[in-house]
């Protein structure tokens, strides 16, 4: 079979710096490509972020038998548009959608343009689907796969137990022509590597831990080292949801990478409490090339930290920032802007970043993403599509989709200002700002 895998292009606002300084390789599609290649299928990946005008030409020129699309919530309409185009140009081709949104709200893809929907980890159901189609059978009864039966979508059964070391190595050769264009700000080109799957923490704005039911899976040391050795890029981003939870394992992995003579310039996710608990482990990683860590600081007040269930305090955050500086590791910090922010809260956030000399801050708006406790119902969602369901295009964590304390226009103006303040002058801090310090807050009145 000829298979085309698509990463869709979401609706973005160029004023906000498009993808916010990063377009990274479609790792999930490279895993699916590896699964298909194992059974001798012909596979292509079309990354519409890099090739936004090539869908029609690829469909008509390649003539795929099956088209697969991955989708976060902000990709729902774009993914459906791609499938509708497949129907128009290649009515006999099958379509399948999977990914984050399909795992939690598969019903958003139950349309005539879609034949199958994968909920949960995708490589197992995708492999089974390809084998059924190759044999001329139907897709009923495949765990984790929704298929249309008598005009209605039916789940083939609960997804099977996950085996992290049962995953194939992602097929990076399939994106060879695009690899030079994948980047995360100055890290260019950059490759992605996953050594663990899942997260044991329970932050209420995050759905990643829900994907794996709160479990944390660790790949074997040998498998991670072997994959890293095969990556050609100098820059590598360790995209574990939280890499440094298990200190002894990460120390062992660092030693194995050093023993293999592998030297990369690395970037990884790390919680503040993991950093404080595993300083010597981070020091060992610094020795083998870890240059920066992505830290979800998320909040700078005890109120928001408790509300987000971060399980850290402001003094720990400040201690962690000092520890990273002492280790010579750069902090790439994420802050979740609460929708109850006042103008003074935005100013306080700026003072905090400048006082602690955080060179690379990034921001998201508190968003009730599918799979989080914040989206238990749609009642609080203000942005709606014609069908009455949420307008998923706006769920890019850059737009407020629920009520804000400030008038919406003012909230978004203040939010955009954060990017304007820091985007053009990383590492420069205005002397006229007073040092950051907590200020008393009034209780919300709405």
Order of alpha helices (4+ residues) and beta strands (2+ residues): beta-beta-alpha-beta-alpha-beta-alpha-beta-alpha-beta-alpha-beta-beta-beta-beta-beta-beta-alpha-beta-alpha-beta-alpha-beta-alpha-alpha-beta-alpha-alpha-beta-alpha-beta-alpha
